[in-house]
Amino acid sequence: MQLGIIGLGRMGGNIARRLMRAGHSTVVHDRNREAITTLEGEGAVGAHDLGALVQKLKAPRAVWVMLPAGDITEQTIAQLADLLEPGDAIIDGGNTFYKDDVRRAAELGKRGLHYLDVGTSGGVWGLDRGYCMMIGGEKEVFERLEPLFKALAPGVGDIPRTQGRSGEHERAEHGYIHAGPAGAGHYVKMVHNGIEYGLMQAYAEGFDLLRSKGGPELPQEQRFDLNVAEIAEVWRRGSVVTSWLLDLTADALVADPQLTEFSGSVSDSGEGRWTIDAAVEQAVPVPVLSSALFARFRSRQQQGTYGDKILSAMRLGFGGHVEKKKD
């Protein structure tokens, strides 16, 4: 199949590469001409503006927008809507607020255009590991474009099958689902990111507690000089708290147990905040998720703790997120 891709940053460029590895063709655009040229050298068709990208796609077209949530995505989709034809589809794979998806789908539908929202998880590792995708929008359009999603997904791999599942492997087992109507994909991804905050905070606080066990606050006979890198490593093997986040923590700790390159100023995405807003709207108590978000606020106002540095190390590991300087 053929896909247009706008935004060739940490994830967009690798999405194009993974699709081309699977035999699909891509037409790519980015404000950075060098990013276009690089992918042209790997087999993509470059387009130096949106009009050229649309012209190089065959109807019914599909264009994946992989840009930061907010004005730039809004403006790009509006421009595309003026260039595309009825029957064409726009895919937003960024971290858009799900209510914006609902609005956009309705607006584009009046013009005969289709819209899919794809909550995409995989970060900078997606090229090789694949992307977990939670997809909202018209089911018929999803099914038409499903070969693209299947190529991007991790696949069944060697993960043991969940007890009770049988027969042919379903989409979820391949790493992607049709979550529901427009907005459902990004809603599921929003909650996913809220949970991610809570998991990361739990690891951060635990390792902070381990490291501080040798501190002067305790009586000498109660102090332990614990090797946090070794603890992270042993927990990766058979422990109930093993996870990819723990793997990334172990990588960071074996490289530098003191995490000296990090200040512990931890940013938060819109999705963490939106998750808490949704909890308020739905009257669902989420004390762990809200505390994890507030901990990030605190990290930017005060001296970062060792736990905050753990958070920064994890964010760099899975998403390439570099700490922003404190205000």
N, C-alpha and C positions, 0 to 999 in steps of 0.2 A: 504494500500500500504506500501511498504518498502522504506526507504530513508537512505542513509549514510550521516552523518553530520561530517564535519571536522571543529573544532574550537568551543569550548564550553564556550565562554566568556559571556559577559553581554547579548548578544542576541542569540548566537548559542545554549546554553544550554536550554534556554526557548523555542526556536523553537522546539527542540526535545520534550520537555515536552508538548507543546500544541498539537503536532502531536499525541503523545501517548494518551493524553486525548481524542482525537477524534477517537481512535482505530487503528491508524497506527503504524507500527513498525519502530524502528530506530536502526541503527548501528553507534556508535559514537566513535570519536577519538579526542584527544587533546594531546599536549605535556605534559600537567599537568595530571599526572596519577590520582590525587585525583578527578579531574573533571570527569574523566571516571568512577571511582568507585562510585561517588555520583549518576550519572545517571543510572548506572547498578542497584543500589539499588531501582531505581524508575521504572525499567522495560526495560531499553535500553540494547542492546547487545554491550559490549565494545570491542574495537579493539586497540591494543597497537602500531600498525604501519599501514601504508597505505595498505600494501599487505594483512594484515589480514582483514582490512575493506572490501577490494574488494572481497576477498574470501567468506566473510559472506553475501554478497549481491547476490540476484538472478537476472539473466539476464532477460530482459534488465535492467541494473543497473542505478540508479540515485544517484549522490553524490553532496551534497550541501556544498560548501566551504564558511565558514563564518569567514574570516580572514581579518586583515587590508589590505587595498589596497597597492600594491607595490610588492616588491621582494618576500615576504613570500607567497603571493597568486600566483604570477607567478611561483615560484618554485614548489608549491604544485600541481598546475594544470599540470605542465610539468611532474611531477612524476606520477600523476594519469593517464595521457595520455598513459604512457608506461605500465600501469597495466590493463587498461580497454580494452574492446573488442568492435568491431564495433556494433553500435546500442545502446551503453551505452550513458548516458548523464551526463555532468558536469554542475552544477548550481553555479554561483557566486552570492551570496547574499550580498556581501560587497559593499563598496563605490568605485568601480573601475571606472577609466576613460573610457568613452564610446568608444573611439577610440581603446583602448586595447581590448575591447570586439569584435569589428569588426575584428581585426587581429586574435584574438584567434579562433573565430568561423570558419574563413577560414582555419586556420592551422589544427584545429581539424577535420573539415569536410573532409579534404584529407585523414584522417585516419579512416573515417567512424564513428566518434564520434560526438555527438550532444552537443550544448552549449546554455544555457539560461543565460541571465543576469537579475537579479532580484533586482531592486531598492527597498529596504526594509525600511519602516519607522514605528516606534513604540517604539523604544528604550527599556528601562528597564521595560516598562509597557505592552509590547506586549503579555506576557503570558496570562494575563487576558483580556486586551482590544482587542487583535488581532493585526495583522500587515497589514498595507497598502502596497500593492505590485504593482510595475510597471514592467512588464515582457517583455523582448525582446528575439527574437530567432524564430526558426521554429515553425509555428503555430501548426503543427501536433504533435510535441514533447510537446509543451505547453498543448495541449488538453489531451495528454496521462497522463501527470502529474497533470492535473487540480485538481483532488481530494485532493492533498496535499496543493495546493494553497488555495483552498476553506476552508480547515480546519484551515489554518493559518490566514486567513482573519478575520476581525471583524464580518462580516455578516451584514445583513440589520439592525438589532437592532431596536431602537425606534426613529431613526432620521426621521423627517417628509420627505415624498417623494418630490423630486423636481417637481415643477409645470411643467406639460407637459409630464412627464413620466407616462406610463400606462402599463398594462399587467404584464407578469412575470418579476420579478426583474432581471436586467442584472448584469453582472459581476462587473461593476463599483460600483453598489449599494451594492454589498457584500464587496467591499474594495479591489478588484484586477482587473487588466486589462492586456490584451495582447497588448502592446504598439506598436509593430511593429517588424522588423527584429533585428538581433543581434546588440546590442548597444543602441537600442531605450529605453529599460527599464532604463538603467543607465543614459541616457541623460535626461529623464523625471525626474528622482530622483535628478540629478544634479541641474536642474532648481528649483525643489522643495526646495532644500537646500539653493539656492540663495535667493529665496523668503523668506524662514525662517529667513535668516540673516536680511533682510529688516524689516520684522515684529518685530523681536526681538529688533532691533535698535530703531524702533519707540516707542515701549513700554519703553525701557530704557531711551530714551531722555525725554519722557513725564513725567515719574516718577521722573527723576532728576529735571525737571522744577517745579513739584509740591513741592518736598522737599525743594528746594532752595527759595521758596516764603517767608520763614521766615528769610532769611539771612540779614546780616547787610548792604548789598549794597543798600537796599531799605529804603525809609523813613518809620519811625515807623508806621504811620497810614496805610501804604500799605502792611505791613507784615501780612501774615496769617500763623499760625501754623497748617498746614494741616496734618491730619492723613492718611498717604499713605496706610496703611493696610485697613482702612475703605473704602477708595476710590477704591482700587482694588476690595474689596468685593462688593460694590454697582455696579461697572461696570460689574461684572459677571452676574448681574440679569437684563436682559432686554436691556442692552446697545448694540449698534451696534458694539462695539469693543470687545465684549466677544469672548473668544477662549480658547483652552487648554493652550496656552502660558500664557494667563492672569490668568487662574486657578493656574498654577504653580507659577506665581509671587505672587498671593495672599497667597498661602501656605507659601512661603518663608517670606513674610512680616509679617504675623501674628505670625510666630515663632520668628522673630527678625527684627523689622522695620529698624534697623540701618545696617543690613546685615554685622555684625562685623566679621563673619568667612570668608568673601571673601575679596580678595585684589583688585579685578577688573582687573586682568590680563587675558584677554579673548583669548583663542586659536581659530584658524580657521582650518577647514578641507580643504582638497584639493578641495572639490566640490565647495566651495565658490569661489576659484580662477579660477577653470575651467569654472564656469558660466560666469565670466567676460571675460575670453579668448574667449568663444563661442560668446559672444556678439560682441566682436571686429571682429571675423571672419565673422559674419553674418551682421555686420554693423547695429546692433540694439542698440539704446541708452538705458542704464540701470543705470541712475544716482543714484537712491535709493540703488540698490543692490551693486554698486561699492562703494558708500560712506559707507555703512554698513561694507563692508570688510575692508576698509581703517581705519575705526574707531577701529576695532580690532587690527590692526597693531599699532595704536597710543596707545592703552591701555597697550601694552606690553613695550612701550618705556617711558611712563610717569606715574605719579601717577594715579592710577585708580580712576575714578569718581564714584559717587553713581550710575549713569546709567550703568557703566561698571560692578558694583557689581550685578545689576539687571540681566544683561546678564549672568554672571557666575551662578547666582542662577537658572535661567531658564535652562541653559545647564546641571547643576547638576540634576535638577528635571526631565527632560525628558530622558536624556541619561546617567546619572551617571558620567558625565564628571567632574573630579576634576581639579581645577586650577593647572597649572604648575607654578613653581616659576619663577619670573622674572629673565632675564639674568643678 
